[in-house]
Amino acid sequence: MSQTVNDERPSSLQGARLPKWSPYAIAVGSIALGLGISAAAGLHSSVQWGLMAAIFFVAGSYGIAARVEGRRQAKDRVATSLVWVAFIFAVVPLVSLMWETIKRGVKVLDGYFLTHSMGLVTDTEPGGGIYHAILGTLEQVGIATVISVPIGILTAVYLVEYGRGKLAKAVTFFVDVMTGIPSIVAGLFVLSFWIIILDMGYSGFAGSMALTILMLPVVVRSTEEMLKLVPNELREASLALGVPKWRTIMKVVLPTSIGGITTGVMLAIARITGETAPVLLLVWGSTFINTDPFEGPQASLPMYIYQQYANSGGSGAAYDRAWAAALTLIAFVMILNLAARGIARWKAPKTGR
């Protein structure tokens, strides 16, 4: 009796797949092709060959995947390629900025630079430091934070927990409007009211009031969104036990969202730290140390960077001091963000058993 032998292999549920290293190979080939075309065409801009390499990478990913894996999988690879290209386009300018700032800023950034003021040093002379600017920035930003954080958090609590009717809608509308106010407008408002009308004079506190106007809507919006993420079941459970609403907010709602609130506050602080327009209008600036933010002109890091760079002519001691101050300001903002992440992780609700 003859036996029929079937030589055909069983069909696989999974089609052909590209190897895991294929995206890297396509990326290397795209970069080489972009560089080759740029060299042949005499293009000297890195942006041009970078754009060509990105186009070749996306097109190559689709073409090769469509031939091997099919059009459906090729579309998925194109989407992934676009995400990577967008990520690289976002990271490259940031890395370039950081590299340029570090390379130019470390020339004069040392202990002497951080612990001395400009004093009697002119902009064309070497020496001097940013101690007076650091002190002014810390005081101005600190006062703005002390004013805006309690008001912003209480406003957000009202909007989420109590706000109903026309008043809540009006508060939300004005908060949204304040979010888009340019810093120069905030500075002009304080200049008109505080200095011209009330004749209070230029001071660090005047700059802090303008910074408060810029910081307040950020704190309100970020805190409002964090409070909305707290499950209503937690509120209902607390109220069912007979706990008053205000105590529920203090003991349940705010501790649950404290991590996100802290992150929002730190981001708001980072935003106002680099503002120059309000400081230019309201604080002026000083080469000497002024520890009193309520009396007389006071220096700040953004103003110091602007003045040194404007008087440097693109080179010299003032030019190096401007880059060193910019590096210090970036480090200050990075420390704030790291602190926000640490506090958010420390205060986050424990999910483990």
Disulfide bonds with the S-S distance in Angstrom:
none
